[in-house]
């Protein structure tokens, strides 16, 4: 009987790495999640996810019972058949992507790699990074196979989508494609063979396409809002039994750790000739300024205390990375008579107060993350709801 593959997941306790790690463990592989965060590793090994993801805690408990574990020690990488690297591409203080981040992460574990292993890059990468990793390994005399398999899940749906969405496998050879397919087909999903370069662009194009669609909706919302027209009525009329408009999104903050960053990566990749992407960034990132400007025209904002409901970057999430709610908060701290913030899920913000205190002490409320609980919020205070979460219109 063939032994199960041994898999190391570098960055295995993060939002992308941990759901993948426990899912592969459930498929029968021997999996170790390597992470530099000792706090995250300790939580994972005690059966507690470091972040909220529906279904993850239950899957983690089963994985631990099947031999899964997290470690800060990277020694297991040396004996692994497959090494999966999940390291994001950061944006520097000048808003430029760092294309070397993944290469540096591979450099840190290169002493543990060997010629028989399959190295899967699963981070969203700047185009050409897979080639750079291959060149690094070849310079060091390693023939480790390298493929690029971008993650495709959405936060809040990871434990469902990992078992449903087809996996793009950017592989140079049929043999490398076959080896990577064995990993992902174990989850019961289809696989698609592309080159690494095609897979890199497929990931960036996907996120940027979503970002541009949201920017179009936000621009339309501002146009309707400025002319006194109910945007949601227009949107509902467009979408009613009209399939070609079924993906017309609602207005709202477009943020988080991926969409803006990946649009910036494409802009940098095109030598800043990506006019459509640049326009989308100006629209989406400018939305908090637009809201405050509209409020300034309607209220004596300097003497108005504003309460922000929700600081995560999306609804039903505890992830506040790159959330535009914080941009809105910074603007309002300068423009308004004070700002209070709350979020039922976010745990890493010491400024948060209870929802009850925000509602009681604020003169004006803004739903800044569309958590479903705000649908039923009972208050006579005015509420700004650009998401139309409450079904009362999205006008500001």
Number of C-alpha atoms within 10 A of each C-alpha: 3 4 8 12 15 18 25 27 26 29 24 30 30 21 20 21 24 25 25 25 31 29 25 21 25 20 17 17 21 22 31 25 29 28 21 15 13 15 12 21 24 17 15 24 16 14 20 17 23 17 20 18 19 16 14 22 19 13 18 26 18 17 23 19 12 16 13 22 24 25 22 17 12 18 14 17 26 17 15 22 18 24 25 27 23 24 23 19 21 20 15 9 7 6 12 14 22 15 19 16 17 26 20 14 17 21 15 11 16 16 12 15 23 20 11 13 21 22 24 24 26 24 22 27 29 23 20 14 21 24 16 15 22 18 14 17 22 12 10 10 11 17 16 16 22 26 29 31 27 24 20 19 17 13 19 19 13 23 20 14 15 22 17 14 16 16 21 26 27 27 26 17 14 10 11 18 23 15 16 24 19 12 15 23 16 16 18 13 15 15 19 13 19 20 16 25 18 16 25 26 17 16 21 23 15 14 18 24 15 15 22 23 16 22 26 20 20 25 17 17 24 21 13 16 16 12 10 11 14 14 25 21 11 13 18 14 12 15 15 10 10 9 10 9 14 12 9 16 16 22 25 25 24 23 21 17 16 19 20 21 24 26 26 23 28 22 19 16 15 11 9 13 12 15 11 12 23 16 14 22 21 11 21 24 18 16 23 22 14 15 17 18 14 14 16 15 10 10 12 12 20 14 12 18 19 24 27 28 25 29 31 28 24 25 18 22 23 22 23 24 15 17 21 26 24 19 16 22 22 13 14 23 16 11 18 20 16 18 23 22 26 23 23 18 18 19 12 10 12 7 8 18 14 14 18 9 13 22 23 12 13 20 19 21 22 19 23 31 28 25 20 12 12 15 15 9 12 8 10 9 12 11 20 20 24 26 20 19 19 18 10 14 16 22 21 19
